[in-house]
Amino acid sequence: MNAAIEFRDVHRAFGAIVAVDRVSFAIEPGEFFSMLGPSGSGKTTCLRLIAGFELPDAGVVRLGGVDVSATPPYERNVNTVFQDYALFPHMTVLDNVTYGLRVRRVPAADCRRRGEEMLALVKLADAGARRPAQLSGGQKQRVALARALINQPQVLLLDEPLGALDLKLREEMQIELRNLQRRLGITFVYVTHDQGEALSMSDRVAVFNRGRIEQLDSPQSLYTRPRTAFVARFVGGANVIDEKYAVRAEHIEVAGAGAGAPDGAVRVEGTIIDTQYQGAVRRWQVRTDDDQMITATRPEGAATPGGHDTSREPGTRVALSWSRTHMIPLAAD
């Protein structure tokens, strides 16, 4: 079976700025695939190359095994959902959803039937007669999804679609998007700078940095086995020690200065620079005596080994330790 999307040595530059630097990857049919990275890392340009809004300077883009490198957007069986919804304010919700069908001269009765089916699918069955201004942000995003899905695209592209929503609604929409994708079986390609979104929804994630893919892996592997310092820091904010290995904050024990450590553990001392209460956990920033910044976390109210209190304030001297089994070796970036 052909890949839903394939990049082979794709390159795209804007003047002297290289946005996508000889990138190759394949996305399987029915996969929820995320492209994760900071601004300017190349992920959105890759999405635009799939959509046809950008054309590669070199390399090949394939859609379902067909070379679409020079194919215009309207000839590609993909649809895009944007962060700003891009709904027509003067149209009803139903008319927004069925707009693409009406442009293609689909009979009115079929437009209405399929539009109502799509609205039911995104849990807006009673909203067809409303205008976009009467909807919440989450409802507008559902309308945008219904409009994109009604044309039965081979691939759905989602460009930071939840970025304008508040945290609670964003988390709810993450669940809804994943469930919707599983029900429909359509390939979803999701662009985000939010590692929590990417980890919670995706089958696989490509982590972008400076126009290249640093690592393409399952969410669990990205978190537990990052290959480079960039991935370790960007996905879950691991501590990178001397650029050679990483340790997750939750695997670092915090004890009073002078306290011992288990046999074989790595132990350093330092001074708390900042402490943050984050509800379920407490987080410390510690500057070690060799001038490294290390983050440690513990469940709020929990005691470290030996019964030491975890609520120390900035300026307190502490000992940090971690097991060598929690040290993740890193390749050079």
Buried (B, 14 or more C-beta within 10 A) or exposed (E): EEBBBBBBEBBBBEEEEBBBBBBEBBBBBBBBBBBBBEEBBBBBBBBBBBBBBBBBEEBBBBBBEEEBBEBEBEEBEBBBBBBEBEBEEEBBBBBBBBBBBEEEEBEEEEBBEBBBBBBEBBBBEEBBEBBBEEBEBBBBBBBBBBBBBBBEBBBBBBBBBBBBBEEEBBBEBBEBBBEBBEEBEBBBBBBBBBBBBBBBBBBBBBBBBBBBBBBBBBBEBBBEBBBBBBBBBBBBBBBBBEEEBBBBBBBBBBBBEEBEBEEEBBBBBBBBEEBEEEEEBBBBBBBBEEEBEBBBBBEBEEEBEEEBEBEBEEEBBBBBBBBEEBBBEBEEB
